[in-house]
Amino acid sequence: MVSVRYKTPSFVTTDDLQSLSTEVKKSGETSRLCYHQSVDSAFHMMLICLPKKEHYPVHRHMDSDETITILKGELTITIFDSLGKLEEQVLLQPLSDVKKVTVSILIQRGRWHSVKSGSIDASFLEIKQGPFDKAQMELLSEQNEGMN
């Protein structure tokens, strides 16, 4: 079960990162801190922490673009074409003075994608247009069922 909390004022702190990380390490489940007021807000900003190997299945959002920015750990973002064929895989890692890394990705509305944690507690900011409408999020497996 995903833990979801709301916080105001809307700024991300290292305490927030530490709190979610501790929660994920204890529960082994995803934890989310929302900086918007409700699912009906016009703009959503969430700090999300995933345990190792946790993933979001292949899906797309028909109503909004989505920006994912890694703050701690590693995430693999996989992009698929309209038939579910692998197009691109991107490893997101936090900023580093030592090596060149990719820290953020903009996933355009309607693009099939998945998200997978590659570390014990991958923490990232997810920013997208609201309000959240579950009917506008489609799983690739549901799409394939509709094609048969």
N, C-alpha and C positions, 0 to 999 in steps of 0.2 A: 504494500500500500504506500502510495506517495504521500509524504508529509507536505502540506501547503500552509504557509503563514503569510500574513500581510504586514507591511511595515511602512510607516511614515515617520519622519520625512523621507523623501525618496533619494537617498544617497547610499552607495555601496561602501561598506567599511571592511577593514581586515577582520574586525570582530564578527561581521556577518559571515565571511568566508570560513572563519574558524568554527563558528557555531554550526554551520551546515556540515562541515567536514566531520566534526565530532559526532553529530547526529547520524550521518551516513555510516561511519565506522562502527557505531553501536548497533544500528538497526540493520545494516546491510541493504537498505532500500533508498531510493531516490528521495531527496529533500529539496523543497522549492520555497524561496522567499520572494513574494510578489511586492513590487514597489508601486504598482497601480492600485486603485481603490477596490475594484471588483472585476469580475469577468465581463461586465458591461462597459468598462472604461474604453475610451477611444484609442488609447495607446497603452501597450503592455510592456513592462520591463520586469524580467524575472532573473534572479540569481538561482541557478540550478546546480545541484551537486549530485553526480551519479556515482554509484559504487563501481568497482572494476568489473568489466565485461558487460555491464548494463547497456542496453541499447534501445533505441526507438525503432520500431519496424519501418520498412519502406512506406512512406506516406507523402502526401502533398497537401498544401493549403491553397484552396481555390480563391480565398478572399484577401490574402495578404502576403507580402514579402516577409522574410525572416532574416534577421542578422544574429549570428552566433559569434561571440568573442570569448576566447578561452582566458581564464584568469589563473588557473592552477591545474596541473596535471596534463593529460593528453586526451584529445577527442579525435576520432576519425569520422569525417563527414563523407558519405558516399552519394554521388549524384547518378541518377539513372535516366535513360531516355523514356519516351512515352510507352515503349513496349516492355520496360523493365530491364533493359540491357545496360550494364555498367558503362558509364561515360567517364567518370572521374572519381578519384579518391583523394581526399585532402586531409593531412594530419595537422591539427591545430595544436600549437604549443604556446605557453606564455612568452612574453618578450624576453629576449636574452641579449646581453652585450657580447656574448661569446660566439653565438652562431646565428645564422639567418633562419628565421622561422616564419610560419604563417600563423597569425594570431586571430584572424577574423574572416568570416565568409558571409556574403549576402546571397541568400537563396531566393530566387525570384518566385513569385506566386505561380502555382501550377507545376513546379518542378518536383519530380519524385526524388526523395532523399531519405537517408537514414543517418542516425547518430549513434556512435558507439564509444563508450569509455575505454581508454587504454591504460588507466591508472587507478590507484586505490580509491581516489576521491577526486574525480575530474569536476572542476567548478567552472561554470561559464555564465555569461550574460546572454539572455535571449530577448531580443527586442522585436516587436511586431505590432502591426496595427490591430486594434480591437474593434468592436467587442469580440470575445471568443464565441464562436459558433461551431460546435462539434460537427454539425452537418456539412460545414465547409472543409473539413479535414477528411481526406479519403485515404484508406489503406490500399496498397497495391494489390493485396490478396482479394479485397472486395471488388476492385476494378476487374481483375481477371475472372472472378466468378460471374460478373455481369456480362463478360464477353463470350462465355460459353453458351 
